[in-house]
């Protein structure tokens, strides 16, 4: 394949799986010989993260749908856009800014819109213009998200491709448990682990409610809360008020997630918001952990109910506790599901599958410019 020049845009200033996907994909494409560049909000966490990884990135005031943001995006595209083969947008705001700016300029490359979550899209004429006219192709991160756009919005399925986020299987794999616990200072008690940004819709409050039920029935376990975010103070305060401080450990953000998973026996993510295929659940599977989650977005592509874990209804701490208890009380079931999770991860979750998929989309869309 000929080398491509791809510019990514991202208006979100937060940090989570979406930002990690963008950087992971950019690094992978760069290794394959493609040219990559990031245009993001000047206050975004991803800006410095990209630079720390040696990825070229520019910060612009594009965090909101404002006139000054449109001007900034238009100015950047007017000066630099023609040198790229594809523009890949990632959030609503930057997609709108790119679409509007591109409509006033000539010679710019076609747009690929990546949707990372299952947030419903309205059917207003303006929204349909963005997705069906201003955008050449839509990438979603799970088949369930594609089905949603086809059934609810009547978007052309031929212009939508599902490309699941890939993970580094050399990094995310079963590790030595005793060594990991020694290095990270985790005691010998069995453990549940949740890896997620501390946002309300990731379900941490429901997990604490479930933990109160489990603590009374199955004592002697601990809960590792890995990640940071706007809800940290609330969650720590609530855990303390519930008398859970000795059982629940808040670690903050951690780079070596694989080692934290090695300290755990079960992964959990009771999300009730908009999801694609959460990287945390794919990482847990690759590390050999069964998982309990919810059937939100495309989570069912990461956790096969009854095979690699259990899916329970959202916002239901009682059923969440019951599913967790099945695994906590059955070491053989835990081991069987953990082995199945590793096998599924190795067959389906590798980074090369993501890069192959995105390369194919970018090449197809870039060819439109030559017609």
C-alpha positions as CSV (number, residue, x, y, z in Angstrom):
1,X,0.0,0.0,0.0
2,X,1.2,3.5,-0.8
3,X,2.0,5.7,2.2
4,X,-0.9,7.9,3.3
5,X,-1.0,11.3,5.0
6,X,-3.7,11.3,7.7
7,X,-4.7,14.3,9.9
8,X,-6.8,13.5,13.0
9,X,-8.9,16.1,14.7
10,X,-10.2,15.9,18.3
11,X,-12.0,18.7,20.2
12,X,-12.5,16.8,23.5
13,X,-10.3,18.1,26.3
14,X,-10.8,15.0,28.5
15,X,-8.9,11.7,28.7
16,X,-10.2,8.2,28.2
17,X,-10.4,5.3,25.8
18,X,-11.2,7.5,22.8
19,X,-8.0,9.5,23.2
20,X,-6.0,6.3,23.8
21,X,-7.4,4.8,20.6
22,X,-6.4,7.9,18.5
23,X,-2.9,7.8,19.8
24,X,-2.5,4.1,19.5
25,X,-3.8,4.2,16.0
26,X,-1.5,7.1,15.0
27,X,1.5,5.3,16.4
28,X,0.6,2.1,14.5
29,X,0.1,4.0,11.3
30,X,3.4,5.8,11.7
31,X,5.2,2.5,12.2
32,X,3.7,1.3,8.9
33,X,5.2,4.3,7.1
34,X,2.2,6.6,7.0
35,X,2.4,10.3,7.9
36,X,0.1,11.3,10.8
37,X,-0.7,14.5,12.5
38,X,-3.1,15.6,15.2
39,X,-5.1,18.8,15.5
40,X,-6.7,19.1,18.9
41,X,-8.0,21.6,21.5
42,X,-5.2,23.6,23.0
43,X,-6.4,22.6,26.5
44,X,-6.8,18.9,25.7
45,X,-4.9,16.2,27.6
46,X,-4.2,14.4,24.4
47,X,-2.1,17.3,23.1
48,X,0.8,16.7,25.5
49,X,0.2,13.0,25.5
50,X,0.8,13.0,21.7
51,X,3.9,15.1,22.0
52,X,5.2,12.8,24.7
53,X,4.9,9.9,22.2
54,X,6.7,11.8,19.5
55,X,3.6,12.4,17.4
56,X,3.2,15.7,15.6
57,X,0.3,17.7,17.1
58,X,-1.1,21.3,17.0
59,X,-3.3,22.8,19.6
60,X,-6.1,25.1,18.5
61,X,-9.0,26.8,20.4
62,X,-11.6,24.3,19.1
63,X,-13.1,22.9,22.3
64,X,-16.5,24.4,21.6
65,X,-18.8,25.1,18.6
66,X,-17.9,28.8,18.5
67,X,-17.2,31.2,15.6
68,X,-13.6,31.7,16.8
69,X,-13.2,27.9,16.8
70,X,-14.5,27.7,13.2
71,X,-12.1,30.4,12.1
72,X,-9.1,28.7,13.8
73,X,-10.0,25.3,12.1
74,X,-10.5,27.0,8.7
75,X,-7.2,28.8,9.0
76,X,-5.3,25.6,9.8
77,X,-7.0,23.6,7.0
78,X,-6.4,26.4,4.5
79,X,-2.7,26.4,5.4
80,X,-2.1,22.7,5.8
81,X,-5.1,20.6,4.7
82,X,-4.2,20.1,1.1
83,X,-1.1,18.2,2.0
84,X,-3.1,15.3,3.6
85,X,-5.0,12.5,1.9
86,X,-7.7,12.0,4.6
87,X,-9.1,14.0,7.5
88,X,-10.2,11.7,10.4
89,X,-12.6,13.5,12.9
90,X,-13.4,12.0,16.3
91,X,-15.9,14.1,18.2
92,X,-19.0,16.1,17.4
93,X,-17.5,19.6,17.7
94,X,-14.4,19.0,15.6
95,X,-16.5,17.1,13.0
96,X,-18.8,20.1,12.6
97,X,-15.9,22.6,12.5
98,X,-14.1,20.5,9.8
99,X,-17.3,20.0,7.8
100,X,-18.2,23.7,7.8
101,X,-14.6,24.9,7.2
102,X,-14.2,22.4,4.3
103,X,-17.4,23.5,2.7
104,X,-15.8,27.0,2.2
105,X,-12.4,25.7,0.9
106,X,-11.2,23.9,-2.2
107,X,-8.9,21.0,-2.7
108,X,-9.2,19.6,0.8
109,X,-9.2,15.8,1.4
110,X,-12.3,13.8,2.2
111,X,-13.4,13.2,5.8
112,X,-13.7,10.0,7.8
113,X,-15.8,10.4,10.9
114,X,-15.0,7.9,13.7
115,X,-17.7,7.4,16.3
116,X,-16.3,5.8,19.4
117,X,-19.6,5.7,21.4
118,X,-23.2,4.7,21.0
119,X,-24.8,8.1,21.7
120,X,-27.9,8.4,19.5
121,X,-27.7,10.8,16.6
122,X,-30.7,13.0,15.8
123,X,-32.3,13.0,12.3
124,X,-32.2,16.8,11.8
125,X,-31.3,17.8,8.3
126,X,-28.2,19.5,9.5
127,X,-27.0,16.3,11.2
128,X,-27.7,14.2,8.1
129,X,-25.8,16.7,6.0
130,X,-22.7,16.3,8.2
131,X,-22.9,12.5,8.2
132,X,-24.1,11.8,4.7
133,X,-22.8,14.7,2.6
134,X,-19.8,16.3,4.4
135,X,-18.4,13.0,5.5
136,X,-17.2,10.4,3.0
137,X,-17.2,7.4,5.4
138,X,-18.2,6.6,9.0
139,X,-16.1,4.3,11.2
140,X,-17.6,2.8,14.3
141,X,-15.9,0.8,17.0
142,X,-18.4,-2.0,17.1
143,X,-21.0,-3.8,15.0
144,X,-23.8,-2.8,17.3
145,X,-23.0,0.9,16.6
146,X,-23.2,0.3,12.9
147,X,-26.6,-1.4,13.3
148,X,-27.8,1.5,15.4
149,X,-26.9,4.0,12.6
150,X,-28.5,1.9,9.9
151,X,-31.7,1.2,11.8
152,X,-32.3,4.4,13.7
153,X,-30.8,6.9,11.2
154,X,-31.2,5.1,7.9
155,X,-27.6,5.8,7.0
156,X,-26.1,3.9,4.1
157,X,-24.5,0.7,5.5
158,X,-22.1,0.7,2.5
159,X,-20.5,3.9,3.9
160,X,-20.1,2.6,7.5
161,X,-17.3,0.3,8.6
162,X,-16.9,-1.3,12.1
163,X,-13.2,-1.3,13.2
164,X,-12.9,-2.4,16.8
165,X,-10.1,-0.8,18.8
166,X,-7.0,-3.0,18.9
167,X,-4.7,-3.6,21.9
168,X,-1.1,-4.5,22.2
169,X,-1.2,-8.2,22.9
170,X,2.5,-8.3,23.7
171,X,1.8,-5.9,26.6
172,X,-1.6,-7.1,27.7
173,X,-1.2,-10.8,28.6
174,X,-1.3,-12.9,31.8
175,X,1.5,-11.8,34.1
176,X,2.9,-13.3,37.3
177,X,0.5,-12.5,40.1
178,X,2.9,-12.6,43.0
179,X,5.4,-10.4,41.3
180,X,2.8,-7.8,40.3
181,X,1.3,-7.7,43.8
182,X,4.8,-7.2,45.3
183,X,5.6,-4.4,42.9
184,X,2.3,-2.6,43.4
185,X,1.8,-3.2,47.1
186,X,-1.4,-5.1,46.7
187,X,-2.1,-7.5,49.6
188,X,-2.9,-11.2,49.3
189,X,-6.7,-10.9,49.4
190,X,-8.6,-11.8,46.1
191,X,-9.6,-8.7,44.2
192,X,-12.0,-7.2,41.7
193,X,-10.7,-4.5,39.4
194,X,-12.4,-1.8,37.5
195,X,-10.4,0.2,35.0
196,X,-12.3,3.3,33.8
197,X,-12.3,7.1,33.9
198,X,-14.2,8.1,37.0
199,X,-17.3,9.4,35.3
200,X,-20.8,8.8,36.5
201,X,-21.9,6.6,33.6
202,X,-19.1,4.2,34.1
203,X,-21.2,2.8,37.0
204,X,-18.8,3.2,40.0
205,X,-21.7,4.1,42.2
206,X,-23.6,1.0,41.3
207,X,-20.5,-1.0,41.9
208,X,-20.2,0.4,45.4
209,X,-23.8,-0.5,46.1
210,X,-23.1,-4.0,44.8
211,X,-20.0,-4.2,46.9
212,X,-22.0,-3.5,50.1
213,X,-24.1,-6.6,49.2
214,X,-21.0,-8.7,48.4
215,X,-19.0,-7.6,51.5
216,X,-21.7,-9.0,53.8
217,X,-22.0,-12.3,51.9
218,X,-18.4,-12.9,50.7
219,X,-15.9,-11.2,53.0
220,X,-12.2,-11.1,52.5
221,X,-12.1,-9.5,49.1
222,X,-10.8,-6.1,47.9
223,X,-11.9,-3.7,45.1
224,X,-9.2,-2.0,43.0
225,X,-10.5,1.2,41.4
226,X,-8.0,2.1,38.7
227,X,-8.4,5.4,36.9
228,X,-9.1,9.1,37.7
229,X,-11.6,11.6,36.7
230,X,-14.2,14.2,37.9
231,X,-16.0,11.8,40.2
232,X,-13.0,10.8,42.3
233,X,-13.7,13.0,45.4
234,X,-17.4,11.9,45.3
235,X,-16.6,8.2,45.1
236,X,-13.9,8.3,47.7
237,X,-16.2,10.2,50.1
238,X,-19.0,7.8,49.4
239,X,-16.8,4.7,50.0
240,X,-15.6,6.2,53.3
241,X,-19.2,7.0,54.4
242,X,-20.2,3.4,53.6
243,X,-17.4,2.0,55.7
244,X,-15.6,0.6,52.7
245,X,-12.3,2.4,53.0
246,X,-10.4,-0.7,54.0
247,X,-11.8,-2.7,51.1
248,X,-11.7,-0.2,48.3
249,X,-8.4,1.2,46.9
250,X,-8.4,4.2,44.6
251,X,-5.1,4.0,42.6
252,X,-5.5,7.0,40.2
253,X,-4.4,6.7,36.6
254,X,-1.9,3.9,36.0
255,X,0.2,3.3,32.9
256,X,0.9,-0.3,33.7
257,X,-2.7,-1.6,33.6
258,X,-1.6,-5.1,32.7
259,X,0.2,-5.4,36.1
260,X,-2.9,-4.2,38.0
261,X,-5.0,-6.7,36.2
262,X,-2.5,-9.4,37.2
263,X,-3.3,-8.5,40.8
264,X,-7.0,-9.1,40.2
265,X,-9.2,-12.2,39.9
266,X,-12.2,-10.6,38.1
267,X,-12.7,-7.5,36.0
268,X,-15.9,-5.4,36.3
269,X,-17.4,-2.5,34.3
270,X,-21.1,-1.7,35.1
271,X,-21.3,1.1,32.5
272,X,-24.7,2.5,31.7
273,X,-23.7,5.3,29.3
274,X,-22.6,5.4,25.7
275,X,-20.0,2.8,24.9
276,X,-18.2,1.3,21.9
277,X,-16.1,-1.7,22.8
278,X,-14.3,-0.6,25.9
279,X,-10.6,-1.1,25.8
280,X,-10.5,-1.9,29.5
281,X,-12.6,-5.0,28.9
282,X,-10.5,-6.1,26.0
283,X,-7.3,-5.6,28.0
284,X,-8.8,-7.6,30.9
285,X,-9.6,-10.4,28.6
286,X,-6.1,-10.5,27.2
287,X,-4.8,-10.6,30.7
288,X,-6.9,-13.6,31.5
289,X,-9.7,-12.2,33.6
290,X,-13.4,-13.0,33.3
291,X,-15.5,-9.9,33.4
292,X,-18.9,-8.7,34.5
293,X,-20.4,-5.8,32.6
294,X,-23.6,-4.5,30.9
295,X,-25.0,-5.0,27.4
296,X,-24.4,-1.3,26.5
297,X,-23.1,-0.2,23.1
298,X,-20.9,-2.9,21.7
299,X,-19.7,-4.4,25.1
300,X,-21.1,-7.8,24.0
301,X,-18.2,-7.9,21.5
302,X,-15.8,-7.7,24.4
303,X,-17.6,-9.9,27.0
304,X,-19.4,-13.0,25.7
305,X,-22.2,-13.7,28.2
306,X,-21.7,-17.1,29.8
307,X,-18.4,-17.7,28.0
308,X,-15.9,-15.1,29.0
309,X,-18.0,-13.4,31.7
310,X,-21.5,-12.2,32.4
311,X,-23.6,-9.3,31.2
312,X,-26.2,-7.9,33.6
313,X,-28.8,-5.2,33.2
314,X,-27.6,-1.6,33.7
315,X,-28.2,0.3,36.9
316,X,-29.0,-2.9,38.8
317,X,-26.6,-3.4,41.8
318,X,-28.5,-6.5,43.0
319,X,-28.0,-8.4,39.7
320,X,-24.5,-7.0,39.4
321,X,-23.7,-8.4,42.8
322,X,-25.2,-11.8,41.9
323,X,-23.1,-12.2,38.8
324,X,-19.9,-11.2,40.6
325,X,-20.8,-13.6,43.4
326,X,-21.0,-16.5,40.9
327,X,-17.4,-15.9,39.9
328,X,-16.2,-15.0,43.4
329,X,-17.6,-18.3,44.8
330,X,-16.3,-20.6,41.9
331,X,-12.6,-20.7,41.2
332,X,-13.1,-23.3,38.5
333,X,-15.6,-21.1,36.7
334,X,-13.3,-18.1,37.0
335,X,-10.4,-20.0,35.5
336,X,-12.5,-21.5,32.7
337,X,-13.9,-18.1,31.7
338,X,-10.4,-16.5,32.0
339,X,-8.9,-19.0,29.6
340,X,-11.7,-18.4,27.2
341,X,-11.2,-14.7,27.4
342,X,-7.5,-15.0,26.6
343,X,-8.2,-17.1,23.6
344,X,-10.9,-14.7,22.3
345,X,-8.6,-11.7,22.9
346,X,-5.7,-13.3,21.0
347,X,-7.9,-14.1,18.1
348,X,-9.8,-10.9,17.8
349,X,-8.4,-7.9,19.8
350,X,-4.9,-7.4,18.4
351,X,-3.8,-4.0,17.2
352,X,-3.0,-5.2,13.7
353,X,-6.6,-6.0,13.0
354,X,-7.5,-2.4,13.8
355,X,-4.7,-1.0,11.7
356,X,-5.6,-3.2,8.8
357,X,-9.2,-2.1,9.0
358,X,-8.3,1.6,9.2
359,X,-5.8,1.4,6.4
360,X,-8.4,-0.1,4.1
361,X,-10.9,2.7,5.0
362,X,-8.3,5.5,4.6
363,X,-7.1,4.0,1.2
364,X,-10.7,3.7,-0.1
365,X,-11.6,7.3,0.9
366,X,-8.3,8.8,-0.3
367,X,-9.0,7.3,-3.7
368,X,-12.1,9.4,-4.0
369,X,-10.0,12.5,-4.1
370,X,-8.3,11.3,-7.3
371,X,-11.6,10.7,-9.2
